[in-house]
C-alpha cells in the first residue's frame, strides 16, 4: 500500500517537474539583426572584381559604400556581361566603429553568413527588380542548396543585356513558406533584412 502511494507521489512529482520545465524553456528567437550586406562581383570574362556594401545605420539611415564600380550608392555593370555574385551578411553593434582612425582597416562586424548556410532550409534570398528589364539573376552552380534541392541565392549569376538604370531590393527571408515566386509576397515568412541598391548598366568610360 505504502509502496503504491510512494510510486503515485513520484509519478505526480515527475509530471509537475515536466510542466515546470516546459514553462521555463525559452522560445526559439532569431536573435540577429542584420544591418550590413556586402555583394562581391566577379566579371566572368576577365575575372575583374569589385564589391558594394549596403549598411543600415543605427539611426535608421541607409548607407552604401563603394569602390570604382559602385559610384555614389549604385552598382555599375557593363552591358552584355555576366557576373558571379556572392552575398555576405553582417551584424554590427552601435558601439562598433566601422573604420579605424587611420582609414586603412575596416571591421565588418559579426559575419552571419555561416549561420545562414547552416540554416539553409529556413533562409532564402530574393532579388526584386524595380525598373530593370535587362538584367537577370539566377542561382549559381556553386550556390548553397537546401535539403529540398532549392538554391538559396547566396551565390548567384547576374547577366546583363542593354543599357538601363533601375533598382534592386535584396530580401533575406526567414522561414519562407515557399521558395518559388516572382514577387516578395509569394514567399511568406519574415524579412531578416531588406537592402536597396541602385543599378546602372552602362558602358564603362
Secondary structure as UniProt FT lines:
FT   HELIX           2..24
FT   STRAND          36..43
FT   TURN            44..46
FT   STRAND          49..56
FT   TURN            58..59
FT   STRAND          62..65
FT   TURN            68..69
FT   TURN            72..73
FT   STRAND          74..77
FT   TURN            79..80
FT   STRAND          82..91
FT   TURN            94..95
FT   TURN            101..102
FT   STRAND          110..111
FT   HELIX           113..118
FT   HELIX           120..122
FT   STRAND          123..130
FT   STRAND          135..139
FT   TURN            141..142
FT   TURN            147..148
FT   STRAND          155..160
FT   STRAND          164..174
FT   HELIX           184..186
FT   STRAND          190..201
//
